[in-house]
Amino acid sequence: MTADAGLSRSNAVSAADVNDLMTRHIDRAFGPDAVAELRVRFEQEHIVPLRGLCPPEMFEQIKDEACDIIDRHGTTHDLTFEITDNTPRNMTTVGQPIIKDEGPLIDAFYFAPVLLDFVGKVVGEQVHTCPYAGEHYVISRLGRSGDTHGWHWDDYTYGIILVLEAPHYTQGGFVQAVPNTSWDKQNPDVYGALISSQVRSYALEPGDAYVVKTNTTMHRVHPIRGDGRRTIVNMTLASTADLQAELTHETNDTLFGGVRDTRVGK
């Protein structure tokens, strides 16, 4: 083993380190004034970037973990969903069961108590890990010109998205959001929401994250153009009200495979 390899291994972040690393980083980077500003912005826009949320000490490792998983296990989709007014999903994805098995840092990031506490302060209410394991975390990549995660809403109240790779906004891949809209699954009306509401756009950089009130904020990722590539980990968080609601997971299960059936013989 070379000296450089030994140094690299000694500095490696393990899943057991993640909560402490995130706690120290959030305390340094997001003081009370910053959190108060984020909360005000979230109240106004129902989406807010969290610049540099991923601790630098673990960013490359979590990026490498996610990219390795999607390189080996990714499934490419070119679909439209009637349930969201026939908007497109041109993307490559990996679902929760594979990540649970092969992504210890992603799993630790999602379940870190400090993440729930921090997001709760930003959105103004207690948040919980999702009761449906298939929506805990998924990986998606837009890597071809025209790839997009088209306009949609989500069933649970909140999403937090960790950006691992992102193109310059001139190559697309930026986030667009329309707050204070509603998802009628029987009669979805994307164009009506666009006409009646303001569309806001947000450019993100690797290491950033963003929180969205996903059940009432119609959102999409603008299509990639040229050689741009965007890789993210999308994580779902539930409000207290969500824990009592009967929610379905149609688009998640189609794109990401839902949860593994662990019954004997399955």
C-alpha positions as CSV (number, residue, x, y, z in Angstrom):
1,M,0.0,0.0,0.0
2,T,1.3,3.4,-0.9
3,A,1.5,6.2,1.6
4,D,-1.2,8.2,-0.3
5,A,-3.5,5.2,-0.3
6,G,-3.1,4.7,3.4
7,L,-3.8,8.4,4.0
8,S,-6.9,8.2,1.8
9,R,-8.2,5.2,3.6
10,S,-7.5,6.7,7.0
11,N,-9.6,9.8,6.0
12,A,-12.5,7.7,4.7
13,V,-15.9,8.6,6.1
14,S,-18.0,5.7,7.4
15,A,-21.8,5.6,7.8
16,A,-21.2,5.9,11.6
17,D,-19.5,9.2,11.0
18,V,-22.2,10.9,9.0
19,N,-24.5,12.3,11.7
20,D,-21.6,13.9,13.6
21,L,-20.0,15.3,10.4
22,M,-23.3,16.8,9.3
23,T,-24.0,18.2,12.8
24,R,-20.7,20.0,12.9
25,H,-21.1,21.2,9.3
26,I,-24.6,22.5,9.8
27,D,-23.7,24.3,13.0
28,R,-20.9,26.1,11.1
29,A,-22.6,26.8,7.9
30,F,-26.2,27.4,8.9
31,G,-26.4,29.5,12.0
32,P,-29.7,30.8,13.6
33,D,-29.8,33.9,11.3
34,A,-29.3,31.8,8.2
35,V,-31.9,29.3,9.2
36,A,-34.4,32.1,9.9
37,E,-33.8,33.5,6.4
38,L,-34.2,30.0,4.9
39,R,-37.5,29.6,6.7
40,V,-38.9,32.9,5.5
41,R,-37.9,32.1,1.9
42,F,-39.5,28.7,2.2
43,E,-42.7,30.2,3.5
44,Q,-42.8,32.4,0.5
45,E,-41.7,30.1,-2.3
46,H,-42.2,26.5,-0.9
47,I,-38.8,25.6,-2.2
48,V,-35.4,26.8,-1.0
49,P,-31.8,25.9,-2.0
50,L,-29.5,24.8,0.8
51,R,-26.1,25.9,-0.5
52,G,-23.3,23.5,0.4
53,L,-25.4,21.3,2.6
54,C,-23.2,18.2,2.0
55,P,-20.1,18.4,4.3
56,P,-17.0,18.7,2.1
57,E,-15.3,15.9,4.0
58,M,-17.8,13.4,2.7
59,F,-19.0,14.9,-0.6
60,E,-16.7,13.0,-2.9
61,Q,-17.4,9.7,-1.2
62,I,-21.1,10.0,-1.3
63,K,-20.9,11.2,-4.9
64,D,-18.7,8.2,-5.8
65,E,-21.1,5.8,-4.0
66,A,-24.2,7.1,-5.9
67,C,-22.4,7.3,-9.3
68,D,-21.1,3.7,-8.9
69,I,-24.5,2.4,-8.0
70,I,-26.3,4.1,-10.9
71,D,-23.5,3.2,-13.3
72,R,-23.9,-0.5,-12.4
73,H,-27.7,-0.7,-11.7
74,G,-29.3,2.2,-13.5
75,T,-32.5,1.7,-15.6
76,T,-33.2,4.2,-18.3
77,H,-36.7,5.3,-18.9
78,D,-38.5,7.3,-21.6
79,L,-42.0,7.5,-20.3
80,T,-45.0,9.9,-20.0
81,F,-47.4,9.8,-17.1
82,E,-51.0,10.4,-17.7
83,I,-51.4,11.0,-13.9
84,T,-49.3,14.1,-14.3
85,D,-50.9,15.3,-17.6
86,N,-48.6,13.3,-19.8
87,T,-45.4,15.0,-18.7
88,P,-42.2,13.1,-19.6
89,R,-39.7,11.2,-17.6
90,N,-36.5,10.8,-19.6
91,M,-34.0,9.7,-17.1
92,T,-31.9,6.9,-15.5
93,T,-32.9,5.7,-12.1
94,V,-32.0,3.3,-9.2
95,G,-34.5,2.5,-6.5
96,Q,-34.4,2.2,-2.7
97,P,-33.7,-1.6,-2.4
98,I,-30.4,-1.5,-4.2
99,I,-29.3,1.7,-2.5
100,K,-30.2,0.1,0.9
101,D,-27.9,-2.8,0.1
102,E,-25.0,-0.8,-1.5
103,G,-25.2,2.8,-0.4
104,P,-24.4,3.0,3.3
105,L,-23.5,6.8,3.2
106,I,-26.7,7.6,1.4
107,D,-28.7,5.6,3.9
108,A,-26.9,7.3,6.9
109,F,-27.4,10.7,5.4
110,Y,-31.2,10.1,5.1
111,F,-31.6,8.7,8.6
112,A,-29.3,11.2,10.3
113,P,-31.3,12.8,13.2
114,V,-29.6,16.2,12.5
115,L,-31.1,16.2,8.9
116,L,-34.6,15.8,10.2
117,D,-34.1,18.5,12.8
118,F,-32.6,20.9,10.3
119,V,-35.2,20.4,7.7
120,G,-37.9,20.8,10.3
121,K,-36.5,24.2,11.3
122,V,-36.5,25.3,7.6
123,V,-40.0,24.2,6.8
124,G,-41.5,25.2,10.2
125,E,-42.9,21.8,11.3
126,Q,-41.6,18.5,12.5
127,V,-40.7,16.1,9.7
128,H,-40.3,12.3,9.6
129,T,-38.7,9.7,7.5
130,C,-41.2,8.4,5.0
131,P,-43.4,5.5,6.2
132,Y,-43.1,3.9,2.7
133,A,-39.5,2.6,2.4
134,G,-39.6,2.8,-1.4
135,E,-39.6,6.5,-1.2
136,H,-36.8,6.9,1.4
137,Y,-34.2,7.6,-1.2
138,V,-33.7,7.1,-5.0
139,I,-30.9,8.1,-7.4
140,S,-31.7,9.7,-10.7
141,R,-29.5,10.9,-13.6
142,L,-30.2,13.1,-16.6
143,G,-27.3,12.4,-18.9
144,R,-28.5,12.7,-22.5
145,S,-29.6,15.8,-24.4
146,G,-33.4,16.1,-23.8
147,D,-33.4,14.2,-20.6
148,T,-35.9,15.7,-18.1
149,H,-37.9,14.9,-15.0
150,G,-41.0,16.5,-16.2
151,W,-43.6,18.6,-14.4
152,H,-45.1,16.6,-11.4
153,W,-46.2,16.7,-7.8
154,D,-45.4,14.1,-5.1
155,D,-47.6,12.3,-2.6
156,Y,-45.7,13.1,0.6
157,T,-45.3,16.7,1.7
158,Y,-41.6,17.2,1.6
159,G,-38.6,16.3,-0.6
160,I,-35.0,17.0,0.0
161,I,-32.7,16.6,-3.0
162,L,-28.9,16.3,-2.7
163,V,-27.1,17.4,-5.9
164,L,-24.0,15.4,-6.8
165,E,-23.5,16.4,-10.4
166,A,-25.0,19.4,-12.2
167,P,-24.3,21.1,-15.4
168,H,-24.1,24.9,-15.9
169,Y,-27.5,26.3,-16.2
170,T,-26.9,27.1,-19.9
171,Q,-27.0,23.3,-20.4
172,G,-30.3,22.9,-18.6
173,G,-30.7,20.7,-15.6
174,F,-31.9,23.5,-13.3
175,V,-35.0,23.2,-11.1
176,Q,-38.3,24.9,-11.8
177,A,-41.2,25.2,-9.3
178,V,-44.8,26.5,-9.1
179,P,-46.0,26.8,-5.5
180,N,-49.5,26.7,-4.2
181,T,-50.8,24.3,-6.8
182,S,-52.8,21.1,-6.4
183,W,-52.6,17.6,-7.9
184,D,-55.9,16.1,-9.0
185,K,-54.8,12.7,-10.1
186,Q,-58.1,12.2,-12.0
187,N,-57.8,15.5,-13.9
188,P,-54.2,16.8,-13.7
189,D,-53.8,20.2,-15.3
190,V,-50.2,21.2,-15.7
191,Y,-50.8,24.0,-18.2
192,G,-53.5,25.5,-16.0
193,A,-51.0,25.6,-13.1
194,L,-48.4,27.2,-15.4
195,I,-50.8,29.9,-16.6
196,S,-52.2,30.8,-13.2
197,S,-49.0,30.8,-11.2
198,Q,-45.5,32.1,-11.2
199,V,-42.7,29.8,-12.3
200,R,-39.4,30.2,-10.3
201,S,-36.1,28.6,-11.5
202,Y,-33.1,27.6,-9.4
203,A,-29.6,26.7,-10.5
204,L,-27.8,24.3,-8.2
205,E,-24.2,23.2,-7.8
206,P,-22.7,19.9,-6.7
207,G,-22.8,19.7,-2.9
208,D,-26.0,21.8,-2.7
209,A,-29.4,20.5,-1.7
210,Y,-32.9,21.9,-1.9
211,V,-36.1,21.3,0.1
212,V,-39.5,21.4,-1.7
213,K,-43.0,21.2,-0.4
214,T,-43.6,18.6,-3.1
215,N,-47.3,17.9,-2.7
216,T,-48.5,21.4,-3.5
217,T,-45.5,22.7,-5.5
218,M,-45.5,21.5,-9.1
219,H,-41.9,21.1,-10.1
220,R,-39.6,19.8,-12.8
221,V,-36.0,19.6,-13.9
222,H,-35.5,21.6,-17.1
223,P,-34.3,19.4,-20.0
224,I,-30.6,18.8,-20.4
225,R,-29.0,20.0,-23.6
226,G,-25.6,19.3,-25.0
227,D,-23.3,17.3,-22.8
228,G,-24.7,18.3,-19.5
229,R,-25.2,15.7,-16.8
230,R,-27.2,15.8,-13.5
231,T,-27.1,13.2,-10.8
232,I,-29.0,13.5,-7.6
233,V,-30.3,11.6,-4.6
234,N,-33.9,12.4,-4.0
235,M,-35.2,11.8,-0.5
236,T,-38.8,11.9,0.8
237,L,-39.8,13.3,4.2
238,A,-43.2,13.1,5.7
239,S,-45.2,15.7,7.6
240,T,-47.0,14.5,10.8
241,A,-50.3,14.6,8.8
242,D,-48.8,12.4,6.1
243,L,-48.3,9.6,8.7
244,Q,-52.1,9.3,9.0
245,A,-53.0,9.7,5.4
246,E,-53.6,6.9,2.8
247,L,-51.1,7.8,0.0
248,T,-50.2,5.9,-3.1
249,H,-47.0,5.7,-5.0
250,E,-47.8,5.1,-8.7
251,T,-45.0,7.1,-10.3
252,N,-42.4,6.2,-7.8
253,D,-43.0,2.5,-8.2
254,T,-42.9,2.7,-12.0
255,L,-39.7,4.8,-12.1
256,F,-37.8,3.3,-9.1
257,G,-39.3,-0.1,-8.5
258,G,-40.9,0.4,-5.1
259,V,-39.8,-1.9,-2.3
260,R,-38.4,-5.4,-2.4
261,D,-41.0,-8.1,-1.4
262,T,-39.3,-9.8,1.6
263,R,-42.0,-12.4,2.1
264,V,-40.6,-16.0,2.2
265,G,-40.4,-17.4,-1.3
266,K,-40.7,-14.1,-3.1
